Amino acid sequence: MIPAHAIGVYRRNSWLLGWGGAFAVAIVVWLGADWWQWAVKAPKELSWHVEALGSCTSVRYCVTGFMKWMLGNEAYLFPWTFKEFTRAVAACIEMPYQFIRALLSTGFEIPLGNGEIWSIPAVSWIGLTIVTVLFAWRIKDGMLAVIVLLSFLCLVGFGQWESATVTLASIMVAVPIGIVFGVALGILGYRHKRFEQAIMPVLDLMQTVPIFAYLVPVLFMFGFGPVSAITATVIYAMPPMVRITILALHSVPFEIKEFGKMAGCNRRQITWRVLIPSAKPGLMVGVNQVIMLSLNMVIIASMIGAGGLGFDVLASLRRQAIGDGIEAGVAITLIAIVLDRLSQAWAVRGTAHHPSETPRNWFNQYRNTAYALVILLATTAAGFVVPFFSQWPETLELTTGQFWNDLVKWININFFDQLEAFKVFILLNILKPVKLFLLSLPWVVVLLFLAVAGLQLGGWRLAVLVVSLALFILITGQWEKAMITVYLCGISVVFASLIGMTVGVFASRNPVFKKIVIVSIDTLQTLPSFVYLLPVVMLFRVGDFSAMVAVVLYALPPAIRYTLYGIENIHESLVEAAKTSGCTRWQLLSKVQIRLAWPEIMLGVNQTVMFALSMLVITALVGTRDLGQEVYIALTKADVGRGLVAGLSVAFIAIITDRLISAAARRRKAALGL
Amino acid sequence: MARPEPILTCEHVWKIFGKNAERIFDGVPSTSEITSEDLRAASLIGAVREATIEVAEGEIFIIMGLSGSGKSTLLRCLSRLIEPTTGVITFEGENLLTKSEKEMIQIRRHKMGMVFQHFALMPHLTVLGNVAFPLEVQGIDRNSRHQKAREVIDLVGLSDRESYYPRELSGGQQQRVGIARSLAVEPKIWFLDEPFSALDPLIRREMQDEFLRIQSVLSKTIVFITHDFNEAIRLADRIAIMKDGAIIQVGTPEELVRTPADSYVEEFTNDLTKSKVFTARSVMAPKDPSLPSGGSVPDSIKIEEIAAEIVASEQPYDVVDAQGNIVGQLAREAVIDVLVGN
């Protein structure tokens, strides 16, 4: 038998051997670069000749061809053609959307037989505001009511009401669909282990493929318009609901499930009467997630026809008219904050007994709903007499657009040199060299390093996984763009992690600072990712640097949160032990806290990478040259194959990083016995 | 003493966890021949092994064992919440294991009630809603089920709390709701799975008294699980002691204390206050007519309750049975022996 410590030495040596070998190969390839061109420069997209077509084809052409075939008249989804199927789906989304939009925003116009049109106005803004404020007050407190009131007044005052109601209408269609499908899939996953195993990788992909990538096939199927926008929103917002449903159902106490059986519930009753109600607090977290993700989608969805506030932001970003964009961006943020707080308050709404016995009848049960209806009808009716009720007078509309434009002008006139110097310094000294280095790395060496890292951290399965994902990127001809993605993402993650960890460490030491930090990152996370682009573009214009700044800002919250969480979760007794051993504050931090919190911090870095990648794709709008740009171009050309291949490549980079870092964090945790 | 017909029996019941567990019985003439070595060799875990019990109508049958002894698994086999690997379970003369899913649902709806260790109350329903739930799933209309639910809530003394939600109640109150809920369908058999283990000692004592009071009103057939030997002694008509999935001994509390089957059972009985277990009948001597009598005591009374009186008396007491016949006598010395624990 080999003694335990000898195994340790053997292992360490074998890893040294592995890494050493990889380095040796790297040096050999580098020295022999002139002879082995094929090992250095990434190959062109792999394509093969198909006799039947008489031309070459490749992965992305196959995808595009498949899509075209599906939408032709030959593909049957028994008993309909695929086209009829998509049309049916479109109708199911279109009808409720048009109804809600008419109700909230445009009003109904019903043609009467004799050529006249009977028009019913949309719900009055005053009515909707009053009802929402009262609702907020009822489920939480006066504070929430004030927040709702101020937000709504802002929307109205800045003339965003109409766009906001259009946006709200699409959210109100997308969210219920997302919840229903999410819960349904979640229940199936809970009931059937196999189904869960099958659906998990799909969910992983749905969450890592950049949003742009599935805009393309959706656009292909449903055409430009609100239906496409809502479909894409549902696809984006649903995965967490599925996961949370499965998790929440699994965490219903075992005894409650047994009780359900003992009470003689059949399967349906156990699911709907026992499991779902008991899991409700968990499910509500999922509902909140669906709402927030749907709002995050608002701007992106407007690229394929969502309209509303998202369209306003996008249009102003394209015109570089920052002022207009900021107001619409703020409006989206306000809606996000209001919906977030309302749904959270609804989730934790205390169920307490009613002190007095009120007779149970129809009116008592639906009293509040009845009042709300009366208010809505009355204010809308008042709109016929007093125009103020139906529309906020334009003369009273405020606008800050000019102010923002002036501010940008002023900053650019007065601080141009400083900002430019900072930007150029970072560009020349950090961004450029890293980019050149990564682009010059031979692909063989990159694959080798991935393989060794995979082997060491998670065994041969992991190594095979990461190498084959990287190979996909290679053979679809995306290598160079992928490297640019890695470079931008990598630098942003380094910056975000450094800033995040520092802030996290300081926050763990100072309770007041901590409170401020937590509120700020909570707010940052409710902002739709697009909103980050506006101020950055204002200050630094387009380019890699702006992209990096936006990505760093967006990816900061998880780095802070996990660091803080990791340090605070260290057991009090360990900190006390260190203190009684005579550690200085710095020693305590460097020798105890950071070390023990390291697995958590690594998970934070992992999340930062995920956030950075999702933001990076969006920064394609400000002119990067990476995979994101590729997806964006595919979107404008409605090229399904190109979009999907590039999108999958981004997803694969995310999955490679995620699997490697998670494996490392797990090993570390196990080593620490946590 | 002839016991009434058993209402629930289980014979040679096994529950084995692991892959292809049922194969271990292939070609074995009698299941009792399987040993722990056989199980270990097949890397299986025998949660319940060769369990055979009979529960008579109206008795409190307690299954006592430490954690991991398989007592909860056995209880769940009795209601088929867990499917036994092999064996026969009869309820009211019919084999439960051959019942279809639908028939089981009907049996559970109308004939079984269960109380859980951690209460298992539904957080979104009020006390009334929780108690009425088993009736609701049967499809009983609102008024009748609420009326029935109020009756049992009244029985456990929570009438003023019926519109409260579980999290607004203390642990003891929550378990009262659990008890009321399990009684709402008027079950033929009442399962209690460590109902008082999650409660503070003082509350536990109070709930045990409450349990005995309710039982004196309803006279249910009860299978009760506990890991607390004192609780078992206090409440049980008969006790089954389990260890490593097997039943070691079944008997009345007194039988267990008097003739423990092995050292494991004896270990439990050592710390016991014997005067709480022994009855006058079990320590009495034959009647010696030559001695004058100091008084008389019923034969089923616990020594604890009469000790002071007898010790203070010069003469032995007569022990009389339910018909008033003198069946023996109880001397001061015998009582003192019990009190000091010999």
HADDOCK unambig.tbl for C-alpha pairs under 7 A between the chains (distance, minus, plus):
assign (segid A and resid 255 and name CA) (segid B and resid 116 and name CA) 6.75 0.50 0.50
assign (segid A and resid 255 and name CA) (segid B and resid 120 and name CA) 5.47 0.50 0.50
assign (segid A and resid 256 and name CA) (segid B and resid 120 and name CA) 4.74 0.50 0.50
assign (segid A and resid 256 and name CA) (segid B and resid 121 and name CA) 6.99 0.50 0.50
assign (segid A and resid 259 and name CA) (segid B and resid 120 and name CA) 6.79 0.50 0.50
assign (segid A and resid 262 and name CA) (segid B and resid 108 and name CA) 5.58 0.50 0.50
assign (segid A and resid 262 and name CA) (segid B and resid 113 and name CA) 6.89 0.50 0.50
assign (segid A and resid 262 and name CA) (segid B and resid 114 and name CA) 6.79 0.50 0.50
assign (segid A and resid 263 and name CA) (segid B and resid 108 and name CA) 6.20 0.50 0.50
assign (segid A and resid 263 and name CA) (segid B and resid 109 and name CA) 5.53 0.50 0.50
assign (segid A and resid 263 and name CA) (segid B and resid 134 and name CA) 4.92 0.50 0.50
assign (segid A and resid 264 and name CA) (segid B and resid 105 and name CA) 4.63 0.50 0.50
assign (segid A and resid 264 and name CA) (segid B and resid 106 and name CA) 6.58 0.50 0.50
assign (segid A and resid 264 and name CA) (segid B and resid 108 and name CA) 5.09 0.50 0.50
assign (segid A and resid 264 and name CA) (segid B and resid 109 and name CA) 4.48 0.50 0.50
assign (segid A and resid 265 and name CA) (segid B and resid 105 and name CA) 6.84 0.50 0.50
assign (segid A and resid 265 and name CA) (segid B and resid 137 and name CA) 6.16 0.50 0.50
assign (segid A and resid 266 and name CA) (segid B and resid 105 and name CA) 6.96 0.50 0.50
assign (segid A and resid 277 and name CA) (segid B and resid 124 and name CA) 6.55 0.50 0.50
assign (segid A and resid 278 and name CA) (segid B and resid 122 and name CA) 6.28 0.50 0.50
assign (segid A and resid 278 and name CA) (segid B and resid 123 and name CA) 6.31 0.50 0.50
assign (segid A and resid 278 and name CA) (segid B and resid 124 and name CA) 6.83 0.50 0.50
assign (segid A and resid 352 and name CA) (segid B and resid 164 and name CA) 6.71 0.50 0.50
assign (segid A and resid 352 and name CA) (segid B and resid 165 and name CA) 6.28 0.50 0.50
assign (segid A and resid 353 and name CA) (segid B and resid 163 and name CA) 5.38 0.50 0.50
assign (segid A and resid 353 and name CA) (segid B and resid 164 and name CA) 4.70 0.50 0.50
assign (segid A and resid 353 and name CA) (segid B and resid 165 and name CA) 6.31 0.50 0.50
assign (segid A and resid 354 and name CA) (segid B and resid 163 and name CA) 6.92 0.50 0.50
